[in-house]
Amino acid sequence: MTVFLDLTRISSRLLRGAPTGIDRVEFAYADELVTKEKYGAVVPIITTPVGNGSIPGEVMRDHLAKIEAGWMRDRADASGDGLYMSVKQAIDAPADPTRAGATSLKRAGRLHHAKKTLQFPFRQIANAPRAMRKTLKASAAAERCYYHSSHTQLDKPDRFSWLAANKIPSAFFIHDAIPVDYPEFCSPGSAARHHERLKTVAARAELIVVNSAATAEAVTRYMEGEGWRVPRVEVVPLGVDRWFAAVPVNAALLPQAPYFVCVGTIEPRKNLIFLFNVWRAVVQRLGPAAPKLVLVGRRGWENENMIDVLERSREIGPHIVEVADLSDLGLSHLLSGARALVAPSQVEGFSLPVAEALAMETPVIASDIPVHREISEDRALLIDPIDGPAWTDAIVAMTADGSQMGAALTDKARGYRPLTWPEHVERAMTHIDSLRS
């Protein structure tokens, strides 16, 4: 079967030093289908305002190699990642009560270089519509399907009319229904755009792939509420990269001071204002012995009050380290030495950091929400996302050397076995293969 694989997100944007969850998903399919050529004939597709087009496999493979280098997925030694070593130093440095705001770190020179090298060849984009027409004609008698693993362009339904015109069955990956269910957590206009995305999928898809049962329930409920057709839905949990494994780490590369890690874009649904208030209580209780809170992620939207804390707080600012564009290997080292991953989100479609931390046998303290219950498999400490005293007590208990709670959570994490990215793609492709035209 010929698979028309939509890689618009990767092809049309400059990926920054660290990928988002959706970036990782699209890259995984590109890596398995285009680079490794595991599933037979594949046609990389881009969807643009001027038309749909196909990109030669060798051009896409070269672009994917540049992306991987930009993410530093090929790096084998965390000591060579200057940003990670700067984070380590910031954690180990005593909190300075005279300073205001968090220690903020981000990647510099390499990122600037990546932005120059990751631009997609414009000549190939210009030629893509003509190449697409030739490919559609040549494959007309073959079994074929279309797969789209990001939300990119789905709010523009006309850009997918070629599927019906060419009688190509299609599958779409939907990552969540958060913008339509919780518009207060998203940027203005997100709800309307996501409504159109789901409407496009309801109209076009023979199959919807989702990352969790929680997402399946939310997407189905919304489509039914709108009176739309609901395509077949299959749950395929996200994969965990090779760096996130329970393997020995050089202790000399780990911070020595106690710290906790929170991973994700700095945005309202991550519940960071609540977490900051918890840290305020921890600092008041432990004083200079309070642990550092390391925030790994870029700044998002609707986050002015969070930024105020990060830039101006004198009470908890000295106990916070903010880092953007950390490599996967750097994050894996950071998680390896952490007292715990903290994930206080109010809503998630999946929760990749929870799966990554548990895969490393790192303790996890997370909000008691459906998706965390689903993917943690009873191996994490789940607390109500507004129960400040319970979170404070847990953080304080986990900070102490030889913490019994920490040992118990480490034991619970042992044996956690998430999917790898190749396993994720294989499972999804089994469902997609049923769409033979």
Secondary structure, DSSP 8 states (H G I E B T S, - for coil): -EEEEE-HHHHHS---SS--HHHHHHHHHHIIIIIS-TTS-EEEEEEETTEEEE--HHHHHHHHHHHHHHHTTT---GGG-HHHHHHHHHHHS---TT--S-EEEE--HHHHHHHHH----HHHHHHHHHHHHHHHHHTTTS-EEEEE-S-TTTT-GGGGHHHHHTT--EEEEE---HHHH-GGGS-TTHHHHHHHHHHHHHHH-SEEEES-HHHHHHHHHHHHHTT----EEEE---EE-TTSS-----GGGS-SS-EEEEES-BSGGG-HHHHHHHHHHHHHHHGGG--EEEEES-B-SS-HHHHHHHHH-SSSGGGEEEEES--HHHHHHHHHH-SEEEE--S--S--HHHHHHHHTT--EEEE--HHHHHHHTT-SEEE-TT-HHHHHHHHHHHHSTT-HHHHHHHHHHTT---EEHHHHHHHHHHHHGGG--
